[in-house]
């Protein structure tokens, strides 16, 4: 297969990536990374202790906003 066709196929099917960014009164940090795939979203915390398979990226906010910090999605 032609290299440019392969590159187009890969680029066209690549998942969107985002970070779950948390902040409190003193600091801001990346808490997790996520990939939006064709039919679902995968999220893994930076420390590797939490993995989620979700229908929508915003579902990660339900988990990360459950603590006292404020979480938001930042698209890469």
C-alpha positions in Angstrom: 0.0 0.0 0.0 1.2 3.5 -0.8 2.8 5.2 2.3 0.7 8.4 1.9 -2.5 6.3 1.9 -1.4 4.5 5.1 -0.6 7.9 6.7 -4.0 9.2 5.7 -5.7 6.1 7.1 -3.8 6.4 10.4 -4.5 10.1 10.7 -8.2 9.7 9.9 -8.7 7.0 12.5 -6.5 8.5 15.3 -8.3 9.0 18.6 -8.7 12.5 20.1 -6.6 12.9 23.3 -7.4 15.0 26.4 -6.1 15.6 29.9 -8.1 15.7 33.0 -6.7 18.8 34.8 -7.4 19.2 38.5 -6.8 22.3 40.6 -7.2 23.4 44.2 -6.4 26.6 46.0 -2.7 26.1 45.7 -1.8 24.2 42.5 -2.9 22.8 39.2 -1.9 19.4 37.8 -2.7 16.7 35.2 -4.6 14.0 37.0 -5.3 11.7 34.0 -5.1 11.2 30.2 -7.9 10.1 28.0 -8.5 8.9 24.5 -11.8 9.3 22.6 -12.3 6.2 20.4 -15.0 5.5 17.9 -17.5 4.0 20.4 -16.2 4.9 23.9 -13.6 6.8 25.9 -10.6 5.4 27.8 -9.2 7.3 30.8 -6.1 6.4 32.9 -4.9 8.3 35.9 -1.3 9.6 35.8 -0.3 7.4 38.7 -1.9 4.4 37.0 -4.2 3.5 39.9 -7.4 4.3 38.1 -8.6 3.2 34.6 -12.1 3.9 33.2 -14.0 3.0 30.1 -16.7 5.6 29.6 -19.3 6.5 27.0 -18.3 10.2 26.9 -15.2 12.1 28.0 -17.2 14.3 30.4 -17.9 11.2 32.5 -14.4 11.4 33.8 -15.4 14.7 35.4 -18.0 13.0 37.5 -15.2 11.0 39.1 -12.5 13.6 39.5 -15.0 16.3 40.7 -16.1 14.0 43.4 -13.3 15.1 45.6 -12.7 18.7 46.9 -10.7 19.7 43.7 -12.1 21.2 40.5 -11.5 19.1 37.4 -11.8 20.0 33.7 -11.0 18.6 30.3 -8.2 20.1 28.3 -8.1 18.9 24.7 -4.7 18.2 23.1 
